[in-house]
Amino acid sequence: MWPSAMCEGSGPISPEFAETHSALLVFIGDRVFKIKKPVDFGFLDFSTPESRSSMSPRARTESPACS
């Protein structure tokens, strides 16, 4: 069981999963975790760990579009 899957007094929460062409999404309570797949579609290249981490959550929240 994942430590973040526990809520006070309610016991464990079962994660739910969804899959896209480029990622696995894990839904736990009110949170969503995105795990990028190692794929290269030409228009989208996540084939290396460096390319998958280039758009980390920190990078997205610090972009000008999010201001």
Phi, psi and omega per residue, in radians:
M1 nan 2.485 3.141
W2 -1.426 2.368 3.122
P3 -0.985 -0.633 -3.117
S4 -1.290 -0.091 -3.119
A5 -1.552 0.178 -3.140
M6 -1.853 2.350 3.022
C7 -1.993 2.626 -3.125
E8 -1.010 2.120 3.013
G9 1.278 -0.052 -3.074
S10 -1.879 -0.079 -3.129
G11 1.402 -2.994 -3.069
P12 -1.239 2.621 3.057
I13 -1.932 2.264 3.111
S14 -1.378 2.237 3.110
P15 -1.234 2.617 3.025
E16 -1.976 2.613 -3.051
F17 -2.167 2.562 2.994
A18 -2.433 2.578 -3.101
E19 -2.201 2.364 3.038
T20 -1.998 -3.131 3.130
H21 -1.151 -0.381 -3.073
S22 -2.158 -0.009 -3.055
A23 -2.722 2.800 2.970
L24 -1.953 2.239 3.126
L25 -1.862 2.317 3.124
V26 -2.060 2.075 -3.131
F27 -1.779 2.095 3.117
I28 -2.283 1.914 -3.099
G29 1.053 -2.171 3.141
D30 -1.719 0.303 -3.130
R31 -2.037 2.655 3.075
V32 -2.258 2.292 3.090
F33 -1.972 2.289 -3.116
K34 -1.907 2.157 3.107
I35 -1.984 1.977 -3.077
K36 -1.352 2.392 3.111
K37 -1.454 2.616 3.091
P38 -1.393 1.468 -3.080
V39 -2.233 2.768 3.045
D40 -2.396 1.891 3.132
F41 -1.817 0.194 -3.076
G42 1.514 -1.096 3.109
F43 -1.359 -0.243 -3.118
L44 -2.494 2.030 -3.093
D45 -2.099 1.763 3.035
F46 -1.972 0.567 -3.018
S47 -1.313 -0.285 3.125
T48 -2.121 2.723 3.085
P49 -1.006 -0.609 -3.134
E50 -1.130 -0.730 -3.125
S51 -1.237 -0.581 3.114
R52 -1.229 -0.530 -3.121
S53 -1.573 -0.086 -3.094
S54 -1.154 -0.414 3.084
M55 -2.035 1.016 3.114
S56 -1.203 2.827 3.104
P57 -0.946 -0.641 3.126
R58 -1.105 -0.733 -3.141
A59 -1.115 -0.693 -3.134
R60 -1.185 -0.741 -3.080
T61 -1.291 -0.362 3.135
E62 -1.660 0.072 -3.140
S63 -1.336 2.664 -3.126
P64 -1.041 -0.540 -3.108
A65 -1.119 -0.380 -3.112
C66 -1.566 -0.005 -3.105
S67 -1.328 nan nan
